[in-house]
């Protein structure tokens, strides 16, 4: 395998065959490396680093009482930090207040936003992490601030290389020249918690990335947690701070990386670097070097779709997902694969939330905003006490126009922007887990738009949502599918048709197969639908189709009987008008049967809306409608011949599917007999 390039928040790209330099004898750590600027965090908050080895070790696990015990013995440091935080933010808010008084807020906004970003960097990782979290939480901050906060991803000055090399030696217990034959003289990337060097292992010769934790971050974050714990409102909004402590333990990140590689490393065109556990400790992580370019810097829409597929695989299949997919963490390798790096922040998407997310997407696309408001409660976006009518009205106002364009034209970014404004206005809450999910999808869409301005991530991912809801064994999703396909007992075939057509675009699990409906010939459509419904995964949909076919054939028989009776009546004088055997429900079932036959044949049917089928459009048209339907097959020779031609596909099916197909006629006949018997009994005794 060729050497690969890795960065956690990259600021440089190395050539394919980088030249590495090596210092055999590190100099004593008395100052920053020559020519390297001292980072502002060390300069402004370096006094926080003064912890003994025992105190530092005691902070490995999040414990408020333990943190408080340490800083009770260091009251001056606590006081100094309080003064630093209050004066720094106080000065900034004071200037903003003056701007408002002088009516110059709009003109000075960019300047003040940049000043705020500088303040956050000086105060350290805890505040950077909070700002990054807030930047993905549109309910917490005005949209105008989001762009400036997003710059915190790659605007961090590296700390001293001398300090970094000393940390490596202390953590691994060996001299640099014993560990590496070469190492880069300066970091290739710097983030809030650490920075990355390129090196070559002496023992194996493998080129690796060496991630070193920024000094003092554990002490700084621990103290800031202690302070923020007493600001209850801030803590509630900022989320769980123990995540930061976990992220500072590189052993946890290594475990995350190995798990991510095991779950998703086998997906086609996805690359997950291996972790060198032998040389990984709490403050040093060594992993395979990934060589390439940031995905955001290359126009590769295919890899974006690979990322979208991988993301939904993470969210909908396993629930273990990369929670920090900013552009610096997604790379295009030189052999054309999508590389994921930096596994410090991972998320767990619980089963009930996964199903709630799928249901929300289904209801959004189908414009069922009443059900969508209930999904928001399930996902924790709204409390159970929220007034459903008001929420439904608000969501309709936010999403109606966007969804009306069709699923392929729905912009995830636009939805988030519109929803963010509504959330901010109504003070709705976005759970921390959900903010990470929507942020990861928004990042992918943002990268894609740079290559294709018309790209829509929801349109690209909806096929996998459709596939999931059609094939999943979850009782909750089956119930949702049932509710989606039926309204007041009537079958909405247009929705099933949409789901089946979309699911064809995601019919393989390890490859992106794009099938546009207009490009799909009828033979392929029939074979795909038939194969799917005959499998175990398609059993639930198969049951629905068999039931609807039974209803349709039953209605067709009644329509034929009506037609024959009507014809006989017209030929026999003085008999009066014939009595119809068909009910309104039978007419609906007959039209559904007609649509099903066209769907299986892959032809365009004469579609009518749900309201027209129920006679809402023209209540006086029922009689003519069923007479029309009774002769549909007789006047559609193309449909009949197409269906007969489709039967030639059956020998191409696997033997087990052919056997399953042979069982269907008996099942269909049983249901027909059951319906006919029930109707006969009903008409005799009622």
Order of alpha helices (4+ residues) and beta strands (2+ residues): alpha-alpha-alpha-alpha-alpha-alpha-alpha-alpha-alpha-beta-beta-beta-beta-alpha-alpha-alpha-alpha-beta-beta-beta-alpha-beta-beta-beta-beta-alpha-alpha-alpha-alpha-alpha-alpha-alpha-beta-beta-alpha-alpha-alpha-alpha-alpha-alpha-alpha-alpha
